Amino acid sequence: MTSTTIQPATSVRGEIVVPGDKSISHRSIMLGAIANGDTTVRGFLRGEDNMSTMHAFRAMGVDIRDDGETIRIVGRGLHGLTEPGDVLDCGNSGTTIRLITGLLAGQSFFSVVTGDQYLRKRPMKRVVEPLSRMGARIAGRNNGTLAPLAITGGSLKGIDYVSPVSSAQIKSSLMLAGLYAEGETTVSEPSLSRDHSERMFRLFGASVVRNEQGVTVSGGVELTAQEVTVPGDISSAAFFIVAALITPNSELLIKNVGVNPSRTGVIDILQAMGGDIKLVDERELSGEPVADILVRSSRLKGISISGSVVPRAIDEFPAICIAAARAEGVTDIRDARELRVKETDRITAMAGNLVKMGIMVTETDDGMDITGSDRLTGGTFDSSGDHRIAMSMSVAALVASSAITVTDIGCVATSFPTFFPLLEKVASR
């Protein structure tokens, strides 16, 4: 088990670029693989999760070349994938396993998907049940609710599915299956989740219609290869946004970050807490809005967080918890039950770490109440094998009373391989 020790900082200053967006990188491989022609991808995130997606499609006969700068995907068309000769290992990536299960449901061959010890504990019923309604035959552990999953695809029919939770993974899995289904596939959600799939489907020429509650995809439409530029990942930027907000005398410019409105809940939340965050040079790349983010240290206050903003910031809540720990007053988080089925139970894991730092926390079924303090106690903290918890506790170290050691940090490579060098670059001591 690897660990790192981070000392308190006097400021966070400079100009940085964070790695490419993980969600968009996943989808560029998937759609490029089933499009006609050669797709090129720049800014691709070479984290372990995205490499799991790349390896899976190579195992299905897709020629994917990486020269270190650009990814080139030789598309095989909608029906050109071949049956893999072995189990497809999705590593730690929930996006890979859930989205690829939807795509495999539409193939005319047999496949098996699995992942690491953490991924095999994550719920798969949320995609297996609607895919089965479309006609896929999927078997797995615990009555098909846990990986490994064995998938016999083909002969799908479009359905109207009302998802009980707002989840881009569920929606995207069914959208991918919908490309192969007879008729139309409609997915509705309690509130709209991130829309990277809708944007990239349109870019590649799929028939996609959005409405207030969901999205409809028409089956049988061939896709056309594209040039994709992946912006910086706002989920990665969030750790540095929080770092600059809570560390005194800080000013940080984060360049070329994706600011898709379905992903900027973290900015809305932190601005509501009093954070000085500005979007500079707003523009569009490959159908996605992009901007530079300028952050200055701020005196934060506790707020109530619930409702439709939650799915727009679901991956950033570990970082938001650190901001709340330094805010004046109480921050109460609700409607975030989805955090319990991430790489770990992020509600329990973050609450435990905050308490250990001397913060008053009351855990609830769907969130927590955090009473902020101007004193965070150092010590040793466990990431629980979760990359976002590891990075959040590393950010907390910048304003702790003494050094913080974070254990089991190998997981950070799944999404942000350069996180620790970048944190050292901007933290002054």
N, C-alpha and C positions, 0 to 999 in steps of 0.2 A: 504494500500500500504506500503510495507516494504522498508527500505532504509539502506544504510551503509555509514559511513564516513571513508575515508582512508587518512592517513597523508603521506607527502613526505618521501622518504627513502634515506639513504646515500649509500646503496649498496643492491644487491640481490645475496645471496650466499647460497651454500649448495648442497644437493642431494635430488631429489624428484622422485616420481612415480606418473604419472597422471592416471586418470581412463581409463578403457578399451575403445577401439574405438567404437563410437556410431554406425557407419555404419555397422561394422562387427557384432556387438551385435544384431542389428535388423535382419540381414540376417541369423545368426545362429539359431534364434528362428524359422524363417519362413521355412528354409530348413529342420531343424530338425523335425519340425511338420509334414512335408509331406514325410519324408524319412521312410524307413523300419528299425526298430530297435531303440535302445535307444542312443540318442546323449548326450554327456556331454560337457558343456561349462565352461571353467575357464577364469577368468578375465572379466566376463560380466559386462557391465556398468549398474548399477542399477539407472539410471536417469529416470525422468518421461517419456521421449519419448520412451525409450526401454521398460519400464513397460507397456506403452500403447499397444505396440506390443504383449507383453506377455499376457496381459489380453484379447486381441482380440482372440488369438489362444486358450486360455483356454475356451472362450465362444463358440468356435467351436469344443469342445470336446477333446482337447489335454491335456494330463496329463503332467504338467510342475512343477517340484519340485525344490525348492531353499533352500539349507541348509546354505546359507550365504557365502559359498565358491564356490560351484559348482552348476550349473544349470543342471538338468537332464530332457530331453525331451523324452517322450515316443512317438515315431513317429507313425503316423497312415497310412502311405503310401500315394501315390499320390492322391488316391480317397477316403481317409478315414475321411476327415473333415465332420462335421455335421452342419446343418443349425442352426445359432444362434437364441436364443429365444428373443433377444432384439437388438436394434441398437448397432453397434460397435463404441465405442467412442475412437477416435485416439488422443484425447487431443490436444496438440500443435504440434504434429509430422507430418511434411510434408512427411517424409520418410515412416512412417507407412501408412498413408492414400493413398499415390500414389502407393506404392508397393503392398499393400494388395488389392487395387482395381484391379490390374492386376491378382493377384492370384484368387480373387473371381470371376473374369470374366470366369474362367475355371471350376467353380464348378456347380454342377447340382442342386443348390438351390438358394433361394432368400436371399438377405442380404442388409442391409443399413449401410453406414459408415458416420460418422460426426466427428466434432472436436470442439475445443473451439472457442471463438469469433474471434481470429486471424486466425486460420486455415480455418474457413468458408469464409474468404476473399481471400484465396490464389487460384490461377488459377488451375482448374482441366481439362480444355479442352485439355491440352497438353497430358494427358493420355486417356481421354474419347474418343477423336476422333480416334486415332489408334486402341484402343480396340474395338470400335464400328465397325471399318472396319474388324476386326477379327471375328465379329459375336456376340459380347456381346451386351446386351440391358441394357443401363444405362440411368437413368433419374435423374434429379436434378434441383436445383435452377438455374435460369438464363440460361435456355435451356441446362441444364446438365453441365454447366461450373463451378459451385460452389457447395460445400457440403451444406447440406447432399446429398448423392448420393444413389439411389436405384438400385441395380445390379441384373439382372437375367442372370446367367451365363450358360456355357455349349456350346457344338457344335462349337468350335472355329476352324478357319482355319488360317494357317500360312500366314504371309504377308511379303513383303519387305517394310520397312518403313524408309524413309529418314527424320530424325528429324531436324527441323529448328534450334534447339539449342543443345549445348552439355550439356546433363543432365544425370547424373547417375540414377536419379529417374525415368525419362522417360524410359531409356534403361532397367532398372531393372524390371519395371512394365511389359513391353512387354516380357522380358525374362521369367518372372514367368508365364504369360499367355501362352507363347510359349511352356512351359512344357506340357500343356493340349491341344495344338492345333494340328490339322492334318497337317503333313508335317513340313516344316521348317519356322522359324520366324527369319528374319534378320533385325537388326536395325543399320543404319548408322548415323554418326554424323559429324558435321563440323570439329571437332577435338575430339580426344578420351577423354571421361570423366573418372572419377575414375573407376577402374576395380575390385572392391571387389566382385561384383556379379559373374563375370567370374571366378575368382579364387575359390570362394566358390562353385559355381556350379560344377566345375571340381572336387573339393575335395569330393563332395557328389556323384559323378559318372554321372552327366548329360553330354549330348553330346553338347559340346560348341566349336565353331571354331571362332578364332579371325582373323581379317585382318586389313589392315591399316586404314580403315574407320569405322569399326564396328564389330558386333558379330552376329553369327548365332546359334540358339538353335533348336535342333530336339525335336519334341513332343513325348510323350508316353514313355519316358525312366524313369524307376523307380530309385529312389535315395536310397542310403545306408547310415545309420547313421554313424557319425564320432565323434572323440574327437577333440574339437576345443579349442585352446588357443587364446584368444583375446589380441592383443598387446595394449599398451597405445595409446590414440587417439592423432594424430598429430595436430588436430584442437584445442584440449585442451592445448597441449604442446606449441602451437604458442603464447599464451598469456604470458607464462613464458619465451619463447625465446625472445620476444620483450622486456619484462620487464628487462631481463639481459643485452640486447644490449644497451638500452637507459639510464640505471641507472649507474652512474660512479662506478668504483672499484668493478665490479660484475664478478662472475664466478659461473656458475650453471651447474650441471650435471642432465639431465633428463633421467631416466632409462627406458629401455624396450619400446621404442616408435615405432609404425609402420611407416616404411619409404617406403611404396609403391610408386613407381615412379609416379603414377597417382595422388598422394596426396602431393608430396614434392615441389610443386610450391612455397609454402611459403618460404622454405629454399633457393631455387634458387633466389627468389626475394630479400630476405634479404641479402644473400651473395653478390648479384650484387650491393646492396647498401653499401657494405663494412663491413657487419656483420661478426664477427669472430665466425663461427659455424662449428663444426666438428662432423662427425659421427664416433662413437667408437664401436668396437665389433659388427660388422655387422653380421647378422645371419638370419635364416628363421624359422618361427613357423606357422604351419597349413597353409602352402602355401603363407604366407605373409612375406615380408622382415622386419626385426626388427633391431634396433640399439639403443645405448645410444647416447644422443645429448649433447655435451659440448659447452657451450655458454659463451663468455666473452664480457664485455662492449666494445663498438666500436663507432667510429666516423662515422656516416652514411652520405651518400650523396643521393640527389634526383636522380631518374632515370625515364625512360619511361617504363610503364608496359602495354602490350597489347598482342594480339595474343594467341597462343596455351598455354602459361603459365597460362592464366586467369582461365580456367576451372579447372586447377590443383591446384588452390589456392582460389577458389571462396568463401569458407566458412571462410577463414582467412583474408579477406580484411578489416574488422573492425580493427583487430590488426595491419595489415599492414599500415592502415591509421595513427595509433598512431606512428609507426616508422617513417612514412613520415613527421609527424608533428615535429619531433625532428631532421630530416635530414637537411643537408646543401643544399640549393637550392630548386628546384621545382621537385616534383614527379607528373607525369601525368599518370592517370589511364584511360584506354580505353577498349572497348570490354567487359565491365562488366555490361551490362544492366540487366543481370540475378539477380543482387543484388537488383533490385527494386521489386522483387516478392519473397523475403524471408519472414521471420517472420514479418518484416516491410520493408519499402523502405530504405534499408541500405545506399544508396547513399545520400538521403536527410537527413536522421537521423544523419549520421556521419558528413556530411558537416556542419549541424547546430550546432552540439556539438563542432566541431573544431573551428568554427567561434567564438562561445561563449568563447572558451579558448584563443582567441586572434590570431588564426591562419588565414592566408589569404587563402581562398578556393574559387575556381570557379567550380561550379557544371555544368556538361554536361549531355547530354541524357544518355550516356553509361559509365559515370565515373566522375572524378573530377581532378582538378589540385590543389595540396597542396604545399604551400610555407612554408618550415620548419622554426622553430625558436628555440632558446635556452631558451625561456621563455613561459611556458604554465600557464595560469591563472586558479586558483582554482575556486570553486563555487559549485553550485548544477546542476546536469545534469540528464536528463530523459533517461531511457533505451528504451523507447517506447515498453516495453514488450518483448524485444529481448535479449536473453541471451548473444549473442556475443557482442552486444553493451554495455551491462552492464559490462561485464568483460573487454572490451577494455578501457572503461572510468576509471575503477578501476586501470588498469595498468598505464594509463596516470597520475593518482594521485601520483605515485611514484616520478615523476619528475616535478610536478606542483609547482608553487610558494607558494601555500597554500593548505590546505586540500580540497579534493573533496568529495562531497556527491552524491551518485548515488541512484536514486529512482527507485522503482518498480523492485527490485532485485530478487523477487521470481522466475522469469523466469530462473534464473541460474540453478535451480534444474533440468531443462529439460535435461541438458547435463553434468553438472560438479558440483554435490552437495557439493564437498569438496573444491571448488575453494577458498573461502575467508579464511578458516583456513590455507590452503596451502600458500596463498599469504602472510599472516601474518608470517608464519614460516620462509620464506626466505628473507623477507624485513627487513633490519637493519635500526634502527633509532637512 
